């Protein structure tokens, strides 16, 4: 097995390192500093929540809530579902504005960790 790995590294011209520096193979993910509005939104997303309910519970104006959800989805802290709570919708910048009012949202594992460590 070691000779196979050595041959693969040699063919790819990867230097052989016994102890690579920290972060060499797995760089740390970038962290996003959560704003107060984002924190309030994450606070409501422990369970799948429709947009209209999220609008009422957070008290944010619609444009601000849309922008906050967009930022949270950009960094992977929120997932969206449409047309039902079991069908995850892939985030696409171009169609998000048209569908946001019909979607349901849920905090991701990373989003919950951010919410709980603030």
Residue pairs with C-beta under 8 A, 6 or more apart in sequence:
6 16
8 14
9 15
9 16
17 24
31 114
32 71
32 75
32 77
32 114
34 42
34 77
34 114
34 115
34 118
35 68
37 58
37 60
37 64
37 68
38 68
38 71
38 72
38 77
39 115
39 118
40 58
40 60
41 54
41 58
41 60
41 65
41 68
41 69
41 72
41 78
42 72
42 77
42 78
42 107
42 111
42 112
42 114
42 115
43 115
44 54
44 57
44 58
45 54
45 78
45 105
45 106
45 107
45 111
46 107
46 112
47 106
48 81
48 85
48 104
48 105
48 106
49 57
49 104
49 105
49 106
50 103
50 104
50 105
51 65
51 100
51 101
51 102
51 103
51 104
51 105
52 101
54 65
54 105
55 62
55 65
58 65
60 68
66 97
66 100
69 78
69 80
69 100
69 105
70 93
70 96
72 78
72 111
73 79
73 80
73 91
73 96
74 91
75 110
76 108
76 110
76 111
77 107
77 108
77 110
77 111
77 114
78 105
78 106
78 107
78 108
78 111
79 88
79 105
79 106
79 107
79 108
80 88
80 89
80 91
80 99
80 103
80 104
80 105
81 87
81 88
81 89
81 103
81 104
81 105
81 106
82 89
82 99
82 102
82 103
82 104
83 102
85 104
89 99
89 103
107 115
